Amino acid sequence: MDPAPPAAPDPSRLPRHLGVWNGALLLVTYTIGVGILQSPGVVLRNTGSVALGYAAWLVGAVVAVCGALVMAELAARTPRSGGTTVFLREAYGPRAAFVYGWTAMFLAPLATAAITLVSVRNLGAILGWSPGVQTAVGVSWVGGITLLAMRSGRLVARIVGGVGIFKVSALGTVVVLCFAGGNAAAPVAAMPALPVPDSLWVGFGLAVVATMFAYDGWDGLALVAGEVRDPARNLPRATLLGMAIILAVYLAVNTGFLHALSPAQVATTPALAATAMERVLGAEASRVVTVFVACSAASTVFSSLLCNPRIFFALAEEGQFFRVASRVHPAWATPWVATLAYGGLTVTYIASGGGFETLTRYMILGFLPIYGLVAFAAILARRRGRPAVFAMPLYPWPVILMLVYVVAGLASGFAGDAAAAAGGLCLMAAGVGVHALWSRTRGGTRD
C-alpha cells in the first residue's frame, strides 16, 4: 500500500486558536457596536414607515448573510489572515488587493476612531468631562488595547468572547425592559407623523445602507481565517452562528424600541436606548444605559484591533505594503507591526476629532464596490476549479443578491448623497494610481 500523501502545509504563520464558539462571538463583538443604537432612527427617517423600516432591516440581514456565506467559502478555500485582501489578490491580482488595502487604510481606522469617540462622549456627558479629557481618554483606551493586541492575540480573542456575551445580554435586558414598561400607544397621537421621503426607492435604499452600517462586520471572521482551527469546518459554522445571533438581537432591539417609544420618537431621538429607559424606569436608569452604550462602543475596539490590522499584514506578505508590516513577533506570535500601525492611525484620527453620522455613509458607500468584487471573486474561484472545502448553499443566489445590493446601493447613494458615493470611488481610483507608483519605484516586492 502506498503511504498517505503528506498533508498540505498550513499557509498561515499565525497560531490557530479560534473555534466555532469563539469565532461566532468574535463576529458578534466585531459587528455589534453603536450601529444598532444609532441606525433605527435613520432607517425610519428615510422610509417614513415602520413596515418599510422592518423591511430594510430584513433586506440588510439577507445581504449580510449572503456576504458572510461568500466570505466563508472564500476563506475556507484560502484560510489565511487578511480576508478580503487575500481573496482579491487570488482573484484579480495584486492591484485589486492593494486598492482594497488602500481604501481600508483610510476608512477602517476612521470608523474605529468614530466608535471610540461615541463612547467617550457618552461617558463625558455623564461624568462632566471636557472635550480635551474625552479625547485623552479615547487615545488612552485605543493605545492600551493596541499594546495588549500586540502582546497577545489569544488573550484579546478571549476578552472579545466575554464582551460578546455581555453585549447580547445587555441588549437583551434593554429589550425586556422596553416591553416591561408598557406600550407607547398613548403618546403617539401627540407626536408628529414620520417624515415622508421625497423618493420612496431612494429613501429605502439609503435605509438599507444605514442598516448595513449596523451589520458591517460580517466579514470580520474572514480577516482572521488564518487563526481559525480546522477552517473548512469551523469558518462556515462560526459565520452562520454569529450572523444568526446578530439578526435576532437587531430585530428584537428594533421591536423593543418601537414598543417603548412612538415611531416619530424613534426617528427623532439621538439616544434611543437612554430615552427608552428614561420613559420606562426614569432619568437615573437612562444614565445607566448611557454607560452601557459607551462600554458597548468601547469594547468594539478590541475586535477591531484584533481583525483589521490583518489587512496591512496580508498586503505586506504579498509585497504590496511595507514588508516590515508582515513581521510576526518571535515570542508573542502576533503581527505586532501591523497592529501598531492600525492603532497609531486610529489614535491620530481620535486626536484630530471628527464626526460619526456622515462617516457611516461614506464608509459603507466607499466599500460597496469592494463587496461587488468579492462576490464576483467567488464565481471566478469556482470557474478556475479551485477545491471547494466549503460550498455556500443556494449558489449562485448569495452572489447574485450581493451584486444586486451593490448596484442598488450605489444608485441610491448617488441619488441621495452623491458626494459620499463619489468619494469612495475617488478613493479607489487614487489607490490605483498609488499602486502604479509603488510598483514603478519599489518593484512591488522590495522593502
Secondary structure per residue as TSV (DSSP state, phi and psi in degrees):
chain	resnum	aa	ss	phi	psi
A	1	M	-	360.0	134.3
A	2	D	-	-70.4	142.9
A	3	P	-	-65.5	152.1
A	4	A	-	-63.6	142.8
A	5	P	-	-65.9	147.8
A	6	P	-	-64.7	149.2
A	7	A	-	-66.3	146.4
A	8	A	-	-64.1	140.6
A	9	P	-	-63.8	144.9
A	10	D	-	-71.5	122.6
A	11	P	-	-74.0	-8.6
A	12	S	-	-94.5	139.2
A	13	R	S	-96.9	3.2
A	14	L	S	-107.5	148.2
A	15	P	-	-66.1	139.9
A	16	R	-	-91.6	106.9
A	17	H	-	-128.1	2.7
A	18	L	B	-103.4	129.6
A	19	G	-	-103.5	-166.2
A	20	V	H	-63.3	-50.5
A	21	W	H	-67.2	-47.1
A	22	N	H	-63.0	-38.0
A	23	G	H	-65.5	-42.7
A	24	A	H	-63.6	-42.5
A	25	L	H	-68.1	-33.7
A	26	L	H	-61.5	-43.7
A	27	L	H	-63.2	-42.2
A	28	V	H	-61.8	-47.3
A	29	T	H	-68.0	-38.5
A	30	Y	H	-65.8	-31.1
A	31	T	H	-91.9	-47.1
A	32	I	-	-79.7	111.6
A	33	G	S	-134.4	-119.4
A	34	V	S	-97.6	-5.8
A	35	G	H	-58.7	-45.2
A	36	I	H	-68.8	-19.5
A	37	L	H	-95.8	-6.0
A	38	Q	H	-115.1	-34.0
A	39	S	H	-76.6	-30.5
A	40	P	H	-54.0	-40.6
A	41	G	H	-66.5	-40.0
A	42	V	H	-62.6	-40.3
A	43	V	H	-62.4	-46.9
A	44	L	H	-67.7	-35.8
A	45	R	H	-65.4	-34.4
A	46	N	H	-82.6	-28.9
A	47	T	H	-95.6	-31.4
A	48	G	-	70.2	17.2
A	49	S	-	-155.5	136.1
A	50	V	H	-65.4	-43.8
A	51	A	H	-61.0	-45.6
A	52	L	H	-68.1	-30.3
A	53	G	H	-62.3	-47.3
A	54	Y	H	-61.1	-39.6
A	55	A	H	-61.2	-39.5
A	56	A	H	-63.4	-41.9
A	57	W	H	-64.1	-39.3
A	58	L	H	-68.5	-42.0
A	59	V	H	-61.5	-43.9
A	60	G	H	-59.7	-39.7
A	61	A	H	-64.8	-42.8
A	62	V	H	-60.9	-45.1
A	63	V	H	-62.1	-44.3
A	64	A	H	-63.4	-42.6
A	65	V	H	-65.2	-42.6
A	66	C	H	-59.7	-45.4
A	67	G	H	-62.4	-40.0
A	68	A	H	-65.2	-37.2
A	69	L	H	-66.9	-42.3
A	70	V	H	-60.0	-46.2
A	71	M	H	-62.1	-40.8
A	72	A	H	-62.9	-42.5
A	73	E	H	-65.4	-45.4
A	74	L	H	-65.4	-39.3
A	75	A	H	-68.2	-36.8
A	76	A	H	-68.4	-31.1
A	77	R	H	-71.5	-38.3
A	78	T	S	-130.4	79.1
A	79	P	-	-78.5	68.8
A	80	R	-	-125.0	150.7
A	81	S	T	-66.7	141.6
A	82	G	T	131.5	-23.9
A	83	G	T	58.0	-120.3
A	84	T	H	-57.2	-35.0
A	85	T	H	-56.2	-47.1
A	86	V	H	-67.8	-43.3
A	87	F	H	-63.0	-43.8
A	88	L	H	-69.3	-35.5
A	89	R	H	-63.0	-43.1
A	90	E	H	-68.3	-35.4
A	91	A	H	-84.3	-42.5
A	92	Y	H	-122.8	-10.4
A	93	G	-	104.4	178.8
A	94	P	H	-66.0	-28.7
A	95	R	H	-63.2	-46.4
A	96	A	H	-63.9	-39.8
A	97	A	H	-63.5	-40.0
A	98	F	H	-65.3	-42.9
A	99	V	H	-61.0	-42.0
A	100	Y	H	-62.8	-46.9
A	101	G	H	-61.0	-38.8
A	102	W	H	-61.7	-45.8
A	103	T	H	-64.6	-46.4
A	104	A	H	-66.6	-30.1
A	105	M	H	-61.1	-32.6
A	106	F	H	-90.1	-39.3
A	107	L	H	-86.4	-39.4
A	108	A	H	-65.9	-49.7
A	109	P	H	-64.1	-30.8
A	110	L	H	-65.4	-39.2
A	111	A	H	-66.7	-42.7
A	112	T	H	-61.2	-40.5
A	113	A	H	-64.7	-41.4
A	114	A	H	-63.9	-41.9
A	115	I	H	-63.8	-40.3
A	116	T	H	-63.0	-41.2
A	117	L	H	-64.4	-36.5
A	118	V	H	-59.7	-42.9
A	119	S	H	-66.9	-47.1
A	120	V	H	-72.5	-28.3
A	121	R	H	-72.1	-34.9
A	122	N	H	-66.3	-43.8
A	123	L	H	-64.8	-39.6
A	124	G	H	-63.2	-34.2
A	125	A	H	-65.2	-33.2
A	126	I	H	-81.2	-42.8
A	127	L	H	-92.7	-2.8
A	128	G	T	75.5	29.2
A	129	W	-	-75.5	143.9
A	130	S	-	-75.6	162.3
A	131	P	H	-55.4	-36.8
A	132	G	H	-64.6	-40.9
A	133	V	H	-66.7	-40.1
A	134	Q	H	-59.1	-45.5
A	135	T	H	-63.3	-41.5
A	136	A	H	-63.7	-39.9
A	137	V	H	-65.5	-42.7
A	138	G	H	-61.9	-44.1
A	139	V	H	-62.1	-43.0
A	140	S	H	-65.4	-40.6
A	141	W	H	-62.0	-51.3
A	142	V	H	-65.6	-40.3
A	143	G	H	-61.7	-42.0
A	144	G	H	-65.2	-43.1
A	145	I	H	-68.2	-34.9
A	146	T	H	-59.2	-46.9
A	147	L	H	-62.7	-39.6
A	148	L	H	-65.5	-42.9
A	149	A	H	-66.3	-33.1
A	150	M	H	-66.6	-35.6
A	151	R	H	-78.6	-39.2
A	152	S	-	-157.9	100.8
A	153	G	H	-65.4	-32.2
A	154	R	H	-64.4	-43.0
A	155	L	H	-65.8	-43.0
A	156	V	H	-62.4	-38.0
A	157	A	H	-62.3	-39.1
A	158	R	H	-65.9	-41.9
A	159	I	H	-62.0	-41.9
A	160	V	H	-59.6	-41.1
A	161	G	H	-61.0	-44.7
A	162	G	H	-64.9	-39.6
A	163	V	H	-64.9	-37.8
A	164	G	H	-60.5	-43.7
A	165	I	H	-63.4	-41.1
A	166	F	H	-62.2	-43.3
A	167	K	H	-62.2	-48.3
A	168	V	H	-64.1	-41.0
A	169	S	H	-65.5	-43.1
A	170	A	H	-67.8	-42.5
A	171	L	H	-65.8	-36.4
A	172	G	H	-61.7	-38.3
A	173	T	H	-63.9	-41.4
A	174	V	H	-60.2	-43.4
A	175	V	H	-63.2	-46.2
A	176	V	H	-60.5	-42.3
A	177	L	H	-68.1	-35.4
A	178	C	H	-60.5	-43.7
A	179	F	H	-72.5	-32.1
A	180	A	H	-69.0	-23.0
A	181	G	T	-84.3	2.1
A	182	G	-	93.7	173.3
A	183	N	-	-89.1	151.9
A	184	A	T	-89.9	18.6
A	185	A	H	-65.0	-33.7
A	186	A	H	-61.2	-50.1
A	187	P	H	-80.6	-5.2
A	188	V	H	-60.1	-40.6
A	189	A	T	-60.4	-29.7
A	190	A	T	-84.8	-7.7
A	191	M	S	-93.2	149.3
A	192	P	-	-67.0	157.5
A	193	A	-	-72.2	161.5
A	194	L	-	-63.7	144.3
A	195	P	-	-65.4	144.8
A	196	V	-	-97.0	122.1
A	197	P	-	-67.0	150.0
A	198	D	S	-62.7	-38.7
A	199	S	-	-130.3	121.7
A	200	L	H	-62.0	-43.0
A	201	W	H	-70.2	-41.4
A	202	V	H	-64.7	-44.4
A	203	G	H	-61.4	-42.4
A	204	F	H	-65.8	-39.8
A	205	G	H	-62.2	-42.7
A	206	L	H	-68.6	-30.5
A	207	A	H	-65.6	-42.0
A	208	V	H	-63.6	-39.3
A	209	V	H	-59.7	-40.3
A	210	A	H	-64.3	-40.5
A	211	T	H	-66.0	-32.3
A	212	M	H	-68.9	-21.8
A	213	F	H	-68.0	-40.3
A	214	A	H	-66.9	-37.1
A	215	Y	H	-82.4	-12.3
A	216	D	T	-57.5	128.1
A	217	G	T	130.3	-7.2
A	218	W	T	-62.4	-16.0
A	219	D	T	-96.4	4.0
A	220	G	H	-63.2	-39.2
A	221	L	H	-67.2	-32.8
A	222	A	H	-64.0	-26.4
A	223	L	H	-64.7	-28.6
A	224	V	T	-113.2	29.4
A	225	A	G	-58.4	-30.3
A	226	G	G	-72.2	-4.1
A	227	E	G	-118.7	15.9
A	228	V	B	-100.8	129.4
A	229	R	S	-68.7	139.7
A	230	D	S	44.4	63.1
A	231	P	H	-60.0	-33.7
A	232	A	H	-60.8	-32.6
A	233	R	H	-92.9	-44.3
A	234	N	H	-83.9	-31.5
A	235	L	H	-61.2	-53.9
A	236	P	H	-64.1	-37.9
A	237	R	H	-65.3	-45.0
A	238	A	H	-65.3	-37.7
A	239	T	H	-63.5	-49.8
A	240	L	H	-67.1	-39.5
A	241	L	H	-63.6	-45.9
A	242	G	H	-62.7	-44.1
A	243	M	H	-66.6	-35.0
A	244	A	H	-63.9	-41.7
A	245	I	H	-63.3	-44.3
A	246	I	H	-63.1	-46.2
A	247	L	H	-62.1	-44.4
A	248	A	H	-61.2	-42.7
A	249	V	H	-64.1	-45.0
A	250	Y	H	-65.8	-44.3
A	251	L	H	-65.9	-38.0
A	252	A	H	-65.7	-41.2
A	253	V	H	-65.4	-43.5
A	254	N	H	-59.7	-45.3
A	255	T	H	-63.0	-40.7
A	256	G	H	-63.3	-44.9
A	257	F	H	-61.2	-42.9
A	258	L	H	-72.9	-16.5
A	259	H	H	-80.8	-39.5
A	260	A	H	-84.7	-27.7
A	261	L	S	-126.3	157.7
A	262	S	-	-75.0	158.7
A	263	P	H	-56.1	-38.9
A	264	A	H	-65.4	-36.5
A	265	Q	H	-66.5	-41.7
A	266	V	H	-60.9	-38.4
A	267	A	H	-72.5	-24.6
A	268	T	H	-113.8	-7.2
A	269	T	-	-91.3	123.2
A	270	P	S	-74.6	-25.4
A	271	A	-	-118.7	82.4
A	272	L	H	-63.7	-51.2
A	273	A	H	-62.2	-44.8
A	274	A	H	-64.4	-41.3
A	275	T	H	-65.5	-42.2
A	276	A	H	-63.5	-43.1
A	277	M	H	-68.5	-34.1
A	278	E	H	-64.7	-38.6
A	279	R	H	-68.0	-35.8
A	280	V	H	-82.9	-44.6
A	281	L	H	-119.4	-11.0
A	282	G	-	110.2	175.5
A	283	A	H	-64.6	-38.1
A	284	E	H	-63.5	-37.7
A	285	A	H	-64.6	-34.8
A	286	S	H	-63.1	-32.1
A	287	R	H	-66.5	-39.5
A	288	V	H	-63.3	-43.2
A	289	V	H	-66.3	-36.5
A	290	T	H	-60.8	-38.8
A	291	V	H	-62.5	-40.7
A	292	F	H	-61.5	-44.9
A	293	V	H	-57.7	-44.2
A	294	A	H	-62.8	-45.3
A	295	C	H	-67.5	-38.7
A	296	S	H	-62.7	-44.7
A	297	A	H	-64.9	-44.2
A	298	A	H	-64.1	-36.2
A	299	S	H	-67.9	-23.3
A	300	T	H	-61.7	-25.8
A	301	V	H	-62.0	-32.1
A	302	F	H	-57.7	-52.0
A	303	S	H	-69.7	-34.4
A	304	S	H	-61.5	-43.0
A	305	L	H	-78.9	-12.6
A	306	L	H	-85.3	-39.1
A	307	C	H	-91.5	-53.1
A	308	N	T	-65.4	-33.5
A	309	P	H	-60.6	-18.7
A	310	R	H	-65.7	-19.1
A	311	I	H	-63.5	-50.9
A	312	F	H	-63.8	-40.5
A	313	F	H	-59.2	-48.0
A	314	A	H	-66.1	-41.1
A	315	L	H	-61.3	-42.7
A	316	A	H	-65.9	-37.1
A	317	E	H	-61.7	-32.0
A	318	E	T	-86.9	1.5
A	319	G	T	78.6	16.6
A	320	Q	S	-103.9	9.9
A	321	F	S	-151.7	170.6
A	322	F	-	-53.0	124.8
A	323	R	G	-57.1	-26.7
A	324	V	G	-60.6	-27.3
A	325	A	G	-70.8	-11.5
A	326	S	G	-91.8	3.5
A	327	R	-	-70.5	134.9
A	328	V	-	-107.3	128.2
A	329	H	-	-63.4	130.8
A	330	P	T	-64.1	-28.1
A	331	A	T	-100.4	-37.5
A	332	W	T	-87.8	-19.7
A	333	A	-	56.5	42.4
A	334	T	S	-128.3	152.7
A	335	P	-	-77.7	74.4
A	336	W	H	-69.4	-33.0
A	337	V	H	-70.3	-44.0
A	338	A	H	-63.0	-39.9
A	339	T	H	-64.2	-42.8
A	340	L	H	-63.6	-39.5
A	341	A	H	-64.7	-45.1
A	342	Y	H	-64.9	-44.8
A	343	G	H	-62.1	-37.8
A	344	G	H	-65.1	-41.1
A	345	L	H	-64.4	-41.3
A	346	T	H	-62.5	-45.0
A	347	V	H	-61.2	-39.2
A	348	T	H	-62.6	-43.2
A	349	Y	H	-64.2	-40.2
A	350	I	H	-63.0	-45.0
A	351	A	H	-64.3	-28.9
A	352	S	H	-86.1	-7.8
A	353	G	-	78.9	178.3
A	354	G	-	158.7	166.9
A	355	G	-	-95.9	179.2
A	356	F	S	-122.4	-50.4
A	357	E	H	-65.0	-44.7
A	358	T	H	-65.2	-36.9
A	359	L	H	-58.3	-41.2
A	360	T	H	-59.8	-42.2
A	361	R	H	-70.3	-42.5
A	362	Y	H	-61.3	-40.5
A	363	M	H	-67.1	-49.7
A	364	I	H	-65.8	-47.3
A	365	L	H	-64.5	-32.7
A	366	G	H	-67.0	-33.3
A	367	F	H	-87.8	-12.2
A	368	L	H	-55.3	-48.2
A	369	P	H	-59.7	-33.7
A	370	I	H	-63.6	-42.8
A	371	Y	H	-59.4	-38.7
A	372	G	H	-63.5	-41.9
A	373	L	H	-63.9	-38.6
A	374	V	H	-64.8	-43.2
A	375	A	H	-60.5	-43.7
A	376	F	H	-70.0	-25.3
A	377	A	H	-62.8	-33.0
A	378	A	H	-64.8	-37.6
A	379	I	H	-64.7	-45.1
A	380	L	H	-62.9	-39.8
A	381	A	H	-61.4	-40.4
A	382	R	H	-70.7	-40.2
A	383	R	H	-66.6	-30.3
A	384	R	T	-83.0	-0.3
A	385	G	T	74.8	21.9
A	386	R	-	-66.8	143.8
A	387	P	-	-60.3	132.1
A	388	A	-	-101.4	91.4
A	389	V	S	-74.4	-20.4
A	390	F	S	-143.1	128.1
A	391	A	-	-111.4	125.1
A	392	M	-	-60.8	139.2
A	393	P	T	-69.4	153.4
A	394	L	T	63.5	21.4
A	395	Y	T	-58.1	136.8
A	396	P	T	-99.7	13.8
A	397	W	H	-60.3	-41.4
A	398	P	H	-57.9	-38.7
A	399	V	H	-68.3	-43.9
A	400	I	H	-61.4	-44.8
A	401	L	H	-64.2	-36.7
A	402	M	H	-62.5	-44.2
A	403	L	H	-67.4	-38.4
A	404	V	H	-62.8	-42.1
A	405	Y	H	-61.8	-42.4
A	406	V	H	-61.0	-48.4
A	407	V	H	-64.1	-46.5
A	408	A	H	-66.1	-39.1
A	409	G	H	-64.2	-43.5
A	410	L	H	-65.7	-39.4
A	411	A	H	-62.3	-45.2
A	412	S	H	-63.9	-38.0
A	413	G	H	-63.5	-46.1
A	414	F	H	-66.2	-32.6
A	415	A	H	-75.1	-36.0
A	416	G	H	-101.0	-28.4
A	417	D	-	-153.7	78.7
A	418	A	H	-61.9	-35.0
A	419	A	H	-63.4	-43.1
A	420	A	H	-66.5	-42.6
A	421	A	H	-65.9	-43.0
A	422	A	H	-71.4	-30.1
A	423	G	H	-59.8	-43.4
A	424	G	H	-64.4	-41.8
A	425	L	H	-65.6	-38.2
A	426	C	H	-65.6	-38.1
A	427	L	H	-63.3	-41.8
A	428	M	H	-65.3	-41.7
A	429	A	H	-61.9	-38.7
A	430	A	H	-63.1	-36.2
A	431	G	H	-62.9	-36.7
A	432	V	H	-61.7	-43.8
A	433	G	H	-66.1	-41.3
A	434	V	H	-64.7	-38.7
A	435	H	H	-63.3	-40.6
A	436	A	H	-61.8	-41.8
A	437	L	H	-66.2	-41.5
A	438	W	H	-60.5	-46.8
A	439	S	H	-64.2	-35.4
A	440	R	H	-72.5	-38.8
A	441	T	H	-91.1	-25.4
A	442	R	H	-123.4	0.0
A	443	G	T	75.0	-0.3
A	444	G	T	79.0	-12.8
A	445	T	T	-130.0	-16.7
A	446	R	-	-80.0	159.5
A	447	D	-	-64.5	360.0
